[in-house]
Amino acid sequence: MPATEALLSIGELSERTGVPATTLRYYDDLGLVRPTTRAAGRRRYAASAVRDVGVILFLREVGFSLAEIGRFATGGREAQQEIIDRKLTALAEQQHRIEVARTALEHGRHCPAGEPTKCSRFWSIIEARQRGLSLEESHAQQH
């Protein structure tokens, strides 16, 4: 069996991964998933490209940008660990901001004033934000 028969067309790779061919072409442009060869001008991928696309989809799902995925794919073990550590830090910061926002919104839902825009705490938080305090600092001042 010739080697080209074992390779996947872009349509076959798309079908196996659920990723549109246009996206696979974009990944190729970015250097994330490259065809092994071209036959008659058409991309041909090794079977391992299915796994490679799976890695991209997983990393996108956990919040990595395509640029981060590119660095992850081309980096060694230390570079990959650094990228993971940075992402974990960013996710922890994002989670903290979400928790602060949730607390503020929960107060708005159960505000004794009955309506958030009539609440003195609400306006104090707005004024503190306008003075340059973060949401967390503004909210903490009120509690």
DSSP file (Angstrom, degrees, kcal/mol; ACC not computed):
  #  RESIDUE AA STRUCTURE BP1 BP2  ACC     N-H-->O    O-->H-N    N-H-->O    O-->H-N    TCO  KAPPA ALPHA  PHI   PSI    X-CA   Y-CA   Z-CA
    1    1 A M              0   0    0      0, 0.0     5,-0.1     0, 0.0     0, 0.0   0.000 360.0 360.0 360.0 125.6    0.0    0.0    0.0
    2    2 A P    >>  -     0   0    0      0, 0.0     3,-1.3     0, 0.0     4,-0.6  -0.284 360.0-117.0 -62.5 150.3    1.5    3.4   -1.0
    3    3 A A  H >> S+     0   0    0      1,-0.3     3,-1.0     2,-0.2     4,-0.5   0.821 110.9  63.2 -59.7 -33.7    2.2    5.8    1.9
    4    4 A T  H >4 S+     0   0    0      1,-0.3     3,-0.6     2,-0.2    -1,-0.3   0.770  93.9  62.2 -66.8 -23.6   -0.2    8.4    0.6
    5    5 A E  H <4 S+     0   0    0     -3,-1.3    -1,-0.3     1,-0.2    -2,-0.2   0.801 100.6  53.0 -71.2 -26.7   -3.2    5.9    1.0
    6    6 A A  H << S+     0   0    0     -3,-1.0    -1,-0.2    -4,-0.6    -2,-0.2   0.607  94.9  91.4 -81.9 -11.7   -2.5    5.8    4.8
    7    7 A L  S << S-     0   0    0     -3,-0.6     2,-0.4    -4,-0.5    39,-0.2  -0.488  76.6-122.3 -84.9 155.2   -2.6    9.6    5.1
    8    8 A L  E     -A   45   0A   0     37,-3.6    37,-3.2    -2,-0.2     2,-0.1  -0.754  14.6-132.7 -97.7 140.8   -5.8   11.5    5.8
    9    9 A S  E  >  -A   44   0A   0     -2,-0.4     4,-2.5    35,-0.2     5,-0.2  -0.391  34.2-104.8 -75.9 167.2   -7.3   14.2    3.6
   10   10 A I  H  > S+     0   0    0     33,-0.6     4,-2.4     1,-0.2     5,-0.1   0.867 124.1  53.9 -63.3 -34.2   -8.4   17.4    5.2
   11   11 A G  H  > S+     0   0    0      2,-0.2     4,-2.4     1,-0.2    -1,-0.2   0.904 108.9  47.5 -65.4 -41.1  -12.0   16.2    4.9
   12   12 A E  H  > S+     0   0    0      2,-0.2     4,-2.4     1,-0.2    -2,-0.2   0.905 112.6  48.8 -66.4 -40.8  -11.2   13.0    6.7
   13   13 A L  H  X S+     0   0    0     -4,-2.5     4,-1.7     2,-0.2     6,-0.4   0.909 111.6  50.6 -64.0 -41.0   -9.3   14.8    9.4
   14   14 A S  H  X>S+     0   0    0     -4,-2.4     4,-2.4    -5,-0.2     5,-0.6   0.922 111.2  48.2 -60.6 -45.2  -12.3   17.2    9.7
   15   15 A E  H  <5S+     0   0    0     -4,-2.4    -2,-0.2     1,-0.2    -1,-0.2   0.898 113.0  47.3 -64.4 -41.7  -14.7   14.3   10.0
   16   16 A R  H  <5S+     0   0    0     -4,-2.4    -1,-0.2     1,-0.2    -2,-0.2   0.772 123.5  32.2 -72.8 -26.0  -12.6   12.4   12.6
   17   17 A T  H  <5S-     0   0    0     -4,-1.7    -2,-0.2     2,-0.2    -1,-0.2   0.633  97.4-126.7-106.3 -17.3  -12.1   15.5   14.8
   18   18 A G  T  <5 +     0   0    0     -4,-2.4    -3,-0.2     1,-0.3    -4,-0.1   0.599  67.8 130.7  77.6  11.0  -15.3   17.4   14.3
   19   19 A V      < -     0   0    0     -5,-0.6    -1,-0.3    -6,-0.4    -2,-0.2  -0.853  63.6-112.8-100.3 128.1  -13.3   20.5   13.3
   20   20 A P     >  -     0   0    0      0, 0.0     4,-2.1     0, 0.0     3,-0.5  -0.211  21.3-120.1 -58.7 148.8  -14.2   22.3   10.1
   21   21 A A  H  > S+     0   0    0      1,-0.2     4,-2.4     2,-0.2     5,-0.2   0.844 113.9  59.3 -58.8 -34.6  -11.7   22.1    7.3
   22   22 A T  H  > S+     0   0    0      1,-0.2     4,-1.8     2,-0.2    -1,-0.2   0.892 106.4  47.6 -62.7 -37.8  -11.5   25.9    7.3
   23   23 A T  H  > S+     0   0    0     -3,-0.5     4,-2.7     2,-0.2    -2,-0.2   0.891 109.5  53.0 -69.4 -39.5  -10.3   25.8   10.9
   24   24 A L  H  X S+     0   0    0     -4,-2.1     4,-2.1     2,-0.2    -2,-0.2   0.889 108.0  51.0 -62.9 -38.4   -7.8   23.1   10.1
   25   25 A R  H  X S+     0   0    0     -4,-2.4     4,-2.5     2,-0.2    -1,-0.2   0.904 110.1  50.0 -63.8 -40.0   -6.4   25.3    7.3
   26   26 A Y  H  X S+     0   0    0     -4,-1.8     4,-2.0     2,-0.2    -2,-0.2   0.919 108.5  51.7 -63.9 -44.0   -6.1   28.1    9.8
   27   27 A Y  H  X>S+     0   0    0     -4,-2.7     5,-2.8     1,-0.2     6,-0.6   0.884 109.3  51.6 -59.0 -38.1   -4.3   25.8   12.3
   28   28 A D  H ><5S+     0   0    0     -4,-2.1     3,-1.2     3,-0.2    -2,-0.2   0.935 107.1  52.1 -62.7 -46.7   -2.0   24.9    9.4
   29   29 A D  H 3<5S+     0   0    0     -4,-2.5    -2,-0.2     1,-0.3    -1,-0.2   0.856 111.9  47.0 -57.5 -35.6   -1.3   28.6    8.8
   30   30 A L  H 3<5S-     0   0    0     -4,-2.0    -1,-0.3    -5,-0.1    -2,-0.2   0.559 115.4-117.4 -83.1  -8.8   -0.5   29.0   12.5
   31   31 A G  T <<5S+     0   0    0     -3,-1.2     3,-0.2    -4,-0.6    -3,-0.2   0.669  81.7 118.9  81.8  17.2    1.8   26.0   12.4
   32   32 A L  S   <S+     0   0    0     -5,-2.8     2,-0.4     1,-0.3    -4,-0.2   0.892  83.9  14.5 -83.7 -41.9   -0.3   24.1   14.9
   33   33 A V  S    S-     0   0    0     -6,-0.6    -1,-0.3    -9,-0.2    -2,-0.2  -0.928  78.3-171.5-136.0 109.4   -1.3   21.1   12.7
   34   34 A R        -     0   0    0     -2,-0.4     2,-0.1    -3,-0.2    -9,-0.0  -0.792  25.4-115.3-104.5 142.2    0.7   20.7    9.6
   35   35 A P        -     0   0    0      0, 0.0    10,-0.3     0, 0.0     3,-0.1  -0.436  18.0-133.6 -67.9 150.0    0.1   18.2    6.8
   36   36 A T  S    S-     0   0    0      8,-2.0     2,-0.3     1,-0.2     9,-0.2   0.868  80.3 -22.8 -69.7 -37.6    2.7   15.6    6.3
   37   37 A T  E     -B   44   0A   0      7,-1.7     7,-2.4   -33,-0.1     2,-0.4  -0.921  62.1-113.6-157.4 178.0    2.7   16.2    2.6
   38   38 A R  E     -B   43   0A   0     -2,-0.3     2,-0.5     5,-0.2     5,-0.2  -0.998  19.8-163.9-126.2 134.6    0.7   17.5   -0.3
   39   39 A A  E >  S-B   42   0A   0      3,-2.5     3,-1.8    -2,-0.4    -2,-0.0  -0.976  80.7 -15.3-119.4 119.2   -0.6   15.3   -3.0
   40   40 A A  T 3  S-     0   0    0     -2,-0.5    -1,-0.2     1,-0.3     3,-0.1   0.872 130.8 -53.7  54.7  39.0   -1.8   17.2   -6.1
   41   41 A G  T 3  S+     0   0    0      1,-0.2     2,-0.4    -3,-0.1    -1,-0.3   0.471 113.8 120.6  78.8   2.5   -1.9   20.4   -4.1
   42   42 A R  E <   - B   0  39A   0     -3,-1.8    -3,-2.5     1,-0.0    -1,-0.2  -0.815  67.8-110.3-105.1 140.5   -4.1   18.8   -1.4
   43   43 A R  E     - B   0  38A   0     -2,-0.4   -33,-0.6    -5,-0.2     2,-0.4  -0.394  29.7-167.4 -67.1 138.5   -3.1   18.5    2.3
   44   44 A R  E     -AB   9  37A   0     -7,-2.4    -8,-2.0   -35,-0.2    -7,-1.7  -0.995   6.7-160.6-130.4 126.4   -2.4   15.0    3.6
   45   45 A Y  E     -A    8   0A   0    -37,-3.2   -37,-3.6    -2,-0.4     2,-0.1  -0.797  18.9-118.3-110.8 145.7   -2.2   14.4    7.3
   46   46 A A    >   -     0   0    0     -2,-0.3     3,-2.1   -39,-0.2     4,-0.3  -0.414  36.1-109.1 -69.5 156.5   -0.7   11.6    9.3
   47   47 A A  T >> S+     0   0    0      1,-0.3     3,-1.6   -41,-0.2     4,-0.5   0.793 117.3  69.7 -58.9 -27.7   -3.1    9.7   11.5
   48   48 A S  H 3> S+     0   0    0      1,-0.3     4,-2.1     2,-0.2    -1,-0.3   0.664  78.9  78.5 -66.0 -15.3   -1.4   11.3   14.5
   49   49 A A  H <> S+     0   0    0     -3,-2.1     4,-2.6     1,-0.2    -1,-0.3   0.799  84.4  62.5 -63.6 -27.3   -3.0   14.6   13.4
   50   50 A V  H <> S+     0   0    0     -3,-1.6     4,-1.9    -4,-0.3    -1,-0.2   0.933 106.6  43.9 -61.9 -45.1   -6.2   13.4   14.9
   51   51 A R  H  X S+     0   0    0     -4,-0.5     4,-2.1    -3,-0.2    -2,-0.2   0.913 111.6  53.9 -64.3 -43.1   -4.5   13.3   18.3
   52   52 A D  H  X S+     0   0    0     -4,-2.1     4,-1.9     1,-0.2    -2,-0.2   0.903 109.3  47.3 -60.2 -42.8   -2.8   16.7   17.7
   53   53 A V  H  X S+     0   0    0     -4,-2.6     4,-2.6     1,-0.2    -1,-0.2   0.884 108.6  56.4 -65.8 -37.9   -6.2   18.3   16.9
   54   54 A G  H  X S+     0   0    0     -4,-1.9     4,-2.3    -5,-0.2    -2,-0.2   0.889 105.9  50.3 -59.6 -40.0   -7.6   16.7   20.1
   55   55 A V  H  X S+     0   0    0     -4,-2.1     4,-2.8     2,-0.2     5,-0.2   0.922 110.2  49.9 -64.0 -44.4   -4.8   18.4   22.1
   56   56 A I  H  X S+     0   0    0     -4,-1.9     4,-2.5     1,-0.2    -2,-0.2   0.930 111.1  48.9 -59.6 -46.3   -5.7   21.8   20.6
   57   57 A L  H  X S+     0   0    0     -4,-2.6     4,-2.2     2,-0.2    -1,-0.2   0.904 112.3  48.6 -62.5 -41.8   -9.4   21.3   21.3
   58   58 A F  H  X S+     0   0    0     -4,-2.3     4,-1.7     2,-0.2    -2,-0.2   0.950 112.4  47.3 -63.0 -48.8   -8.6   20.3   24.9
   59   59 A L  H  <>S+     0   0    0     -4,-2.8     5,-2.8     1,-0.2    -2,-0.2   0.867 112.1  50.5 -63.8 -36.0   -6.3   23.3   25.5
   60   60 A R  H ><5S+     0   0    0     -4,-2.5     3,-1.5    -5,-0.2    -1,-0.2   0.913 108.1  54.1 -64.1 -41.5   -8.8   25.7   24.0
   61   61 A E  H 3<5S+     0   0    0     -4,-2.2    -2,-0.2     1,-0.3    -1,-0.2   0.830 107.2  49.9 -64.4 -32.3  -11.5   24.3   26.2
   62   62 A V  T 3<5S-     0   0    0     -4,-1.7    -1,-0.3    -5,-0.1    -2,-0.2   0.358 130.5 -91.0 -91.3   7.0   -9.4   24.9   29.4
   63   63 A G  T < 5S+     0   0    0     -3,-1.5     2,-0.2     1,-0.3    -3,-0.2   0.543  73.8 144.9 107.1   8.1   -8.7   28.5   28.3
   64   64 A F      < -     0   0    0     -5,-2.8    -1,-0.3    -6,-0.2     2,-0.1  -0.568  42.8-131.8 -79.6 142.0   -5.5   28.6   26.2
   65   65 A S     >  -     0   0    0     -2,-0.2     4,-2.3     1,-0.1     5,-0.2  -0.423  27.4-108.7 -78.8 165.0   -5.3   31.0   23.3
   66   66 A L  H  > S+     0   0    0      1,-0.2     4,-2.3     2,-0.2     5,-0.1   0.865 122.0  54.8 -64.0 -34.6   -4.0   29.7   20.0
   67   67 A A  H  > S+     0   0    0      2,-0.2     4,-2.1     1,-0.2    -1,-0.2   0.921 108.7  47.8 -63.6 -43.0   -0.7   31.6   20.6
   68   68 A E  H  > S+     0   0    0      1,-0.2     4,-2.7     2,-0.2    -2,-0.2   0.894 110.4  52.2 -63.6 -39.3   -0.3   29.9   23.9
   69   69 A I  H  X S+     0   0    0     -4,-2.3     4,-2.9     2,-0.2    -1,-0.2   0.901 107.5  52.4 -63.7 -40.3   -1.0   26.5   22.3
   70   70 A G  H  X S+     0   0    0     -4,-2.3     4,-1.7     2,-0.2    -2,-0.2   0.923 112.2  44.7 -60.8 -44.6    1.6   27.2   19.7
   71   71 A R  H  X S+     0   0    0     -4,-2.1     4,-1.4     1,-0.2    -2,-0.2   0.889 113.6  51.3 -65.9 -38.7    4.2   28.0   22.4
   72   72 A F  H  < S+     0   0    0     -4,-2.7    -2,-0.2     1,-0.2    -1,-0.2   0.923 110.3  48.7 -62.5 -45.1    3.1   24.9   24.3
   73   73 A A  H  < S+     0   0    0     -4,-2.9    -1,-0.2     1,-0.2    -2,-0.2   0.828 118.9  37.7 -67.2 -32.7    3.4   22.7   21.2
   74   74 A T  H  < S+     0   0    0     -4,-1.7    -1,-0.2    -5,-0.2    -2,-0.2   0.577 101.4  90.7 -97.1 -10.0    6.9   23.9   20.3
   75   75 A G  S  < S-     0   0    0     -4,-1.4     2,-0.0    -3,-0.2    -3,-0.0  -0.459  72.7-121.6 -86.0 157.8    8.2   24.2   23.9
   76   76 A G     >  -     0   0    0     -2,-0.1     4,-2.7     1,-0.0     5,-0.2  -0.128  47.2 -76.5 -81.4-173.0   10.0   21.6   25.9
   77   77 A R  H  > S+     0   0    0      1,-0.2     4,-2.5     2,-0.2     5,-0.2   0.898 131.5  48.3 -56.5 -46.3    8.9   20.3   29.2
   78   78 A E  H  > S+     0   0    0      1,-0.2     4,-2.3     2,-0.2    -1,-0.2   0.916 112.6  48.2 -63.5 -43.4   10.1   23.3   31.2
   79   79 A A  H  > S+     0   0    0      1,-0.2     4,-2.3     2,-0.2    -1,-0.2   0.905 111.8  50.3 -63.6 -40.9    8.4   25.8   28.8
   80   80 A Q  H  X S+     0   0    0     -4,-2.7     4,-2.4     1,-0.2    -2,-0.2   0.909 110.0  49.7 -64.2 -41.8    5.2   23.7   28.9
   81   81 A Q  H  X S+     0   0    0     -4,-2.5     4,-2.7    -5,-0.2    -1,-0.2   0.894 110.5  50.7 -63.4 -39.3    5.3   23.7   32.7
   82   82 A E  H  X S+     0   0    0     -4,-2.3     4,-2.5     2,-0.2    -2,-0.2   0.910 110.3  49.1 -64.0 -42.2    5.8   27.5   32.7
   83   83 A I  H  X S+     0   0    0     -4,-2.3     4,-2.2     2,-0.2    -2,-0.2   0.912 112.6  47.9 -63.6 -43.0    2.8   28.0   30.4
   84   84 A I  H  X S+     0   0    0     -4,-2.4     4,-2.6     2,-0.2    -2,-0.2   0.923 111.2  50.9 -63.6 -44.4    0.6   25.8   32.6
   85   85 A D  H  X S+     0   0    0     -4,-2.7     4,-2.2     1,-0.2    -2,-0.2   0.910 110.5  48.9 -60.7 -42.9    1.7   27.7   35.7
   86   86 A R  H  X S+     0   0    0     -4,-2.5     4,-2.5     1,-0.2    -1,-0.2   0.908 111.9  49.0 -63.1 -41.2    0.9   31.0   34.1
   87   87 A K  H  X S+     0   0    0     -4,-2.2     4,-2.7     2,-0.2    -2,-0.2   0.900 109.5  51.8 -66.3 -40.2   -2.5   29.7   33.0
   88   88 A L  H  X S+     0   0    0     -4,-2.6     4,-2.2     2,-0.2    -1,-0.2   0.905 111.0  48.3 -62.2 -40.9   -3.2   28.4   36.5
   89   89 A T  H  X S+     0   0    0     -4,-2.2     4,-2.3     2,-0.2    -2,-0.2   0.931 112.5  48.4 -63.3 -45.9   -2.3   31.8   38.0
   90   90 A A  H  X S+     0   0    0     -4,-2.5     4,-2.4     1,-0.2    -2,-0.2   0.895 111.7  49.7 -63.0 -40.1   -4.5   33.6   35.5
   91   91 A L  H  X S+     0   0    0     -4,-2.7     4,-2.8     2,-0.2    -1,-0.2   0.886 109.2  51.6 -67.0 -37.9   -7.4   31.2   36.2
   92   92 A A  H  X S+     0   0    0     -4,-2.2     4,-2.2     2,-0.2    -2,-0.2   0.910 111.6  47.5 -64.1 -41.6   -7.1   31.7   39.9
   93   93 A E  H  X S+     0   0    0     -4,-2.3     4,-2.3     2,-0.2    -2,-0.2   0.913 113.0  48.4 -64.4 -42.6   -7.2   35.5   39.4
   94   94 A Q  H  X S+     0   0    0     -4,-2.4     4,-2.3     1,-0.2    -2,-0.2   0.910 110.5  51.3 -63.7 -42.2  -10.2   35.1   37.2
   95   95 A Q  H  X S+     0   0    0     -4,-2.8     4,-2.3     1,-0.2    -1,-0.2   0.901 109.4  50.9 -62.1 -40.7  -12.0   32.9   39.7
   96   96 A H  H  X S+     0   0    0     -4,-2.2     4,-2.3     2,-0.2    -2,-0.2   0.925 109.7  49.4 -63.2 -44.8  -11.3   35.4   42.4
   97   97 A R  H  X S+     0   0    0     -4,-2.3     4,-2.5     1,-0.2    -1,-0.2   0.892 111.0  50.9 -61.6 -38.7  -12.8   38.3   40.3
   98   98 A I  H  X S+     0   0    0     -4,-2.3     4,-2.8     2,-0.2    -1,-0.2   0.906 109.0  50.6 -65.2 -41.5  -15.8   36.1   39.6
   99   99 A E  H  X S+     0   0    0     -4,-2.3     4,-2.3     2,-0.2    -2,-0.2   0.901 111.4  47.9 -64.2 -40.6  -16.3   35.4   43.3
  100  100 A V  H  X S+     0   0    0     -4,-2.3     4,-2.3     2,-0.2    -2,-0.2   0.930 113.6  47.6 -64.5 -44.9  -16.1   39.1   44.1
  101  101 A A  H  X S+     0   0    0     -4,-2.5     4,-2.5     1,-0.2    -2,-0.2   0.907 110.9  51.4 -62.9 -41.3  -18.6   39.9   41.4
  102  102 A R  H  X S+     0   0    0     -4,-2.8     4,-2.7     2,-0.2    -1,-0.2   0.916 109.4  50.3 -62.2 -43.1  -20.9   37.1   42.5
  103  103 A T  H  X S+     0   0    0     -4,-2.3     4,-2.0     1,-0.2    -1,-0.2   0.925 111.5  48.0 -60.6 -45.0  -20.9   38.4   46.1
  104  104 A A  H  X S+     0   0    0     -4,-2.3     4,-1.9     1,-0.2    -2,-0.2   0.907 113.8  46.8 -63.1 -41.6  -21.7   42.0   44.9
  105  105 A L  H  X S+     0   0    0     -4,-2.5     4,-2.1     2,-0.2    -2,-0.2   0.872 108.3  55.1 -69.9 -36.5  -24.5   40.7   42.7
  106  106 A E  H  X S+     0   0    0     -4,-2.7     4,-1.8     2,-0.2    -1,-0.2   0.901 107.1  51.2 -61.5 -39.4  -25.9   38.5   45.5
  107  107 A H  H  < S+     0   0    0     -4,-2.0     4,-0.4     1,-0.2    -2,-0.2   0.934 108.7  51.6 -61.3 -44.0  -26.1   41.6   47.7
  108  108 A G  H >< S+     0   0    0     -4,-1.9     3,-0.5     1,-0.2    -2,-0.2   0.862 108.6  51.5 -60.1 -35.9  -28.0   43.4   44.9
  109  109 A R  H 3< S+     0   0    0     -4,-2.1    -1,-0.2     1,-0.2    -2,-0.2   0.865 123.0  28.9 -68.8 -36.3  -30.4   40.5   44.7
  110  110 A H  T 3< S+     0   0    0     -4,-1.8    -1,-0.2    -5,-0.1    -2,-0.2   0.107  84.6 152.3-112.5  20.3  -31.1   40.6   48.5
  111  111 A C    X   -     0   0    0     -3,-0.5     3,-2.0    -4,-0.4    -3,-0.1  -0.258  46.5-138.6 -58.9 130.9  -30.5   44.3   49.2
  112  112 A P  T 3  S+     0   0    0      0, 0.0    -1,-0.2     0, 0.0    -4,-0.0   0.759 102.0  67.8 -61.8 -22.9  -32.5   45.6   52.1
  113  113 A A  T 3  S-     0   0    0      1,-0.1    -2,-0.1     3,-0.0     4,-0.0   0.655 103.7-133.0 -71.2 -12.9  -33.1   48.8   50.1
  114  114 A G  S <  S+     0   0    0     -3,-2.0    -1,-0.1    -6,-0.0    -3,-0.1   0.117  85.5  53.5  85.7 -23.5  -35.3   46.6   47.8
  115  115 A E  S >  S-     0   0    0      1,-0.1     3,-2.4    -5,-0.1     4,-0.3  -0.957  77.6-138.4-146.7 121.7  -33.7   48.0   44.7
  116  116 A P  G >  S+     0   0    0      0, 0.0     3,-1.7     0, 0.0     6,-0.2   0.837 103.0  56.6 -53.1 -38.1  -29.9   48.1   44.0
  117  117 A T  G 3  S+     0   0    0      1,-0.3    -9,-0.0     5,-0.1    -3,-0.0   0.582 106.8  50.8 -74.1  -6.1  -30.0   51.6   42.6
  118  118 A K  G <  S+     0   0    0     -3,-2.4     2,-0.4     4,-0.0    -1,-0.3   0.288  88.7 107.6-105.7   7.5  -31.6   52.9   45.8
  119  119 A C    <>  -     0   0    0     -3,-1.7     4,-1.8    -4,-0.3     5,-0.2  -0.728  62.5-149.4 -91.9 129.2  -28.9   51.2   47.9
  120  120 A S  H  > S+     0   0    0     -2,-0.4     4,-2.1     1,-0.2     5,-0.2   0.855 100.3  55.1 -65.2 -33.8  -26.3   53.4   49.7
  121  121 A R  H  > S+     0   0    0      2,-0.2     4,-2.5     1,-0.2    -1,-0.2   0.912 104.2  54.6 -64.0 -41.6  -23.8   50.6   49.5
  122  122 A F  H  > S+     0   0    0     -6,-0.2     4,-2.2     1,-0.2    -2,-0.2   0.941 111.4  43.6 -55.4 -50.3  -24.3   50.3   45.7
  123  123 A W  H  X S+     0   0    0     -4,-1.8     4,-2.6     1,-0.2    -1,-0.2   0.838 110.7  55.0 -69.8 -32.2  -23.5   54.0   45.3
  124  124 A S  H  X S+     0   0    0     -4,-2.1     4,-2.3     2,-0.2    -1,-0.2   0.902 108.9  48.3 -65.3 -39.8  -20.6   53.8   47.6
  125  125 A I  H  X S+     0   0    0     -4,-2.5     4,-2.4     2,-0.2    -2,-0.2   0.924 111.6  49.8 -64.9 -44.4  -19.1   51.0   45.6
  126  126 A I  H  X S+     0   0    0     -4,-2.2     4,-2.1     1,-0.2    -2,-0.2   0.930 112.2  47.8 -59.8 -46.3  -19.6   53.0   42.4
  127  127 A E  H  X S+     0   0    0     -4,-2.6     4,-1.2     1,-0.2    -1,-0.2   0.890 110.9  50.5 -64.1 -39.5  -18.0   56.1   43.9
  128  128 A A  H  <>S+     0   0    0     -4,-2.3     5,-2.3     2,-0.2     4,-0.2   0.894 109.1  51.8 -65.5 -39.0  -15.0   54.0   45.1
  129  129 A R  H ><5S+     0   0    0     -4,-2.4     3,-1.6     1,-0.2    -2,-0.2   0.906 107.3  53.1 -62.2 -40.9  -14.6   52.5   41.7
  130  130 A Q  H 3<5S+     0   0    0     -4,-2.1    -1,-0.2     1,-0.3    -2,-0.2   0.773 103.7  56.9 -67.0 -24.4  -14.6   56.0   40.2
  131  131 A R  T 3<5S-     0   0    0     -4,-1.2    -1,-0.3    -3,-0.2    -2,-0.2   0.480 129.4 -97.7 -83.2  -2.3  -11.8   56.9   42.6
  132  132 A G  T < 5S+     0   0    0     -3,-1.6    -3,-0.2     1,-0.3    -2,-0.1   0.468  77.0 138.5 104.2   2.0   -9.7   54.1   41.2
  133  133 A L      < -     0   0    0     -5,-2.3    -1,-0.3    -8,-0.1    -2,-0.0  -0.480  54.9-112.1 -76.5 152.2  -10.4   51.3   43.7
  134  134 A S     >  -     0   0    0     -2,-0.1     4,-2.9     1,-0.1     5,-0.2  -0.282  30.5-104.6 -72.7 167.8  -10.9   47.8   42.4
  135  135 A L  H  > S+     0   0    0      1,-0.2     4,-2.8     2,-0.2     5,-0.2   0.915 123.7  51.5 -59.3 -42.8  -14.3   46.1   42.7
  136  136 A E  H  > S+     0   0    0      2,-0.2     4,-2.7     1,-0.2    -1,-0.2   0.931 112.3  44.4 -62.0 -46.2  -12.9   44.0   45.5
  137  137 A E  H  > S+     0   0    0      2,-0.2     4,-1.9     1,-0.2    -2,-0.2   0.913 114.9  49.1 -64.3 -42.7  -11.5   47.0   47.4
  138  138 A S  H  X S+     0   0    0     -4,-2.9     4,-0.7     1,-0.2    -2,-0.2   0.919 114.7  44.4 -63.1 -44.0  -14.7   49.0   46.9
  139  139 A H  H >< S+     0   0    0     -4,-2.8     3,-0.8    -5,-0.2     4,-0.5   0.890 110.2  55.2 -68.4 -40.1  -16.9   46.1   48.0
  140  140 A A  H >< S+     0   0    0     -4,-2.7     3,-1.1     1,-0.3    -1,-0.2   0.850 100.8  59.9 -63.3 -34.1  -14.6   45.4   51.0
  141  141 A Q  H 3< S+     0   0    0     -4,-1.9    -1,-0.3     1,-0.3    -2,-0.2   0.811 104.2  51.1 -61.9 -28.6  -15.0   49.0   52.2
  142  142 A Q  T <<        0   0    0     -3,-0.8    -1,-0.3    -4,-0.7    -2,-0.2   0.550 360.0 360.0 -88.4  -7.6  -18.7   48.5   52.5
  143  143 A H    <         0   0    0     -3,-1.1    -2,-0.2    -4,-0.5    -1,-0.2   0.392 360.0 360.0-122.2 360.0  -18.4   45.3   54.6
